[in-house]
């Protein structure tokens, strides 16, 4: 499954253009602009499955750093500060990774 099966290419382009500069990524505005916050729990789960590149059931820090590349191969990697802030926002149980329920909560925040 491709991310464009769930989200529109136009919304993806718009969301990516809003965070091209280093340290400009804001997960709340990104999720809103890309249209993910308005998707169903099942659709959010499908996106989680795409982001979970190693299929471990969690999105770890290295996968978060490459978060934007899931939306476009030409997108930049997140900076270390952005990655750590994103992880801290989503990792509610403190295990150092984001599970599917944590991701759904983060998207709807």
matplotlib code that plots the C-alpha trace (Angstrom):
import matplotlib.pyplot as plt

x = [0.0, 1.2, 0.7, -1.1, -3.8, -4.8, -3.7, -3.9, -0.7, -1.7, -2.0, 1.3, 3.0, 1.5, 2.5, 6.1, 6.5, 5.6, 8.6, 11.4, 13.7, 15.6, 13.9, 10.6, 8.7, 5.7, 3.9, 0.5, 0.4, 1.9, -0.8, -3.5, -2.1, -1.6, -5.1, -4.2, -5.9, -9.3, -8.8, -10.4, -8.6, -8.1, -6.6, -4.2, -3.3, -2.5, -0.2, 1.5, 2.2, 3.9, 6.0, 7.0, 9.6, 11.1, 7.6, 8.5, 5.1, 6.7, 8.2, 11.7, 13.9, 15.7, 12.3, 11.1, 14.2, 13.1, 9.5, 9.1, 10.8, 7.7, 5.7, 8.3, 11.7, 13.0, 11.9, 14.6, 15.4, 14.3, 17.0, 18.1, 16.2, 13.0, 13.3, 13.7, 10.8, 8.6, 9.5, 9.0, 5.5, 4.4, 6.1, 3.6, 4.8, 8.5, 9.8, 11.7, 9.4, 5.9, 3.3, 0.2, -2.1, 0.4, 0.6, -3.2, -3.3, -0.5, -2.3, -5.5, -3.8]
y = [0.0, 3.5, 6.5, 8.1, 5.4, 7.1, 10.8, 13.0, 13.9, 17.6, 17.6, 15.7, 18.3, 21.1, 19.6, 18.9, 22.4, 23.8, 22.1, 22.3, 24.2, 22.5, 22.7, 23.8, 20.5, 20.6, 17.3, 18.9, 21.2, 18.5, 15.9, 18.5, 19.8, 16.3, 15.4, 12.6, 14.0, 13.7, 10.0, 7.0, 5.0, 2.2, 4.6, 6.0, 2.4, 1.8, 4.9, 3.7, 0.4, 2.3, 4.4, 1.2, 0.3, -2.7, -4.0, -4.2, -2.8, 0.4, 3.5, 3.9, 7.0, 6.0, 5.6, 8.9, 10.7, 9.5, 10.3, 12.8, 10.5, 8.2, 10.9, 11.8, 10.3, 13.8, 15.1, 15.9, 13.9, 15.4, 17.1, 15.4, 18.0, 17.5, 13.7, 13.9, 16.3, 14.2, 11.0, 12.8, 14.0, 10.5, 8.2, 8.4, 5.2, 6.2, 3.1, 5.0, 4.2, 5.0, 2.2, 2.3, 3.5, 6.2, 7.2, 7.4, 9.7, 11.8, 12.3, 13.3, 15.6]
z = [0.0, -0.9, 1.3, -1.6, -1.3, 1.9, 1.6, -1.4, -3.3, -3.2, 0.6, 0.9, -1.3, 0.7, 4.1, 2.9, 1.5, 4.9, 6.6, 4.1, 6.3, 9.1, 12.5, 10.9, 11.3, 13.6, 13.8, 14.7, 11.7, 9.4, 10.4, 9.8, 6.5, 5.1, 6.1, 8.5, 11.5, 9.8, 8.8, 10.5, 13.1, 10.5, 8.0, 10.6, 11.5, 7.8, 7.7, 10.9, 9.0, 6.3, 8.7, 10.7, 8.1, 10.0, 10.8, 14.5, 15.6, 16.7, 15.2, 16.6, 16.6, 13.3, 11.5, 12.9, 11.6, 8.1, 8.7, 5.8, 3.3, 3.7, 2.0, -0.7, -1.4, -2.1, 1.3, 3.9, 7.0, 10.3, 12.4, 15.6, 17.6, 15.6, 15.9, 19.6, 20.1, 17.8, 19.8, 23.2, 22.0, 20.9, 23.4, 26.3, 28.1, 28.0, 26.2, 23.6, 20.7, 19.4, 19.2, 17.1, 19.9, 20.8, 17.1, 16.8, 19.9, 18.5, 15.2, 16.9, 19.4]

ax = plt.figure().add_subplot(projection="3d")
ax.plot(x, y, z, "-o")
ax.set_aspect("equal")
plt.show()
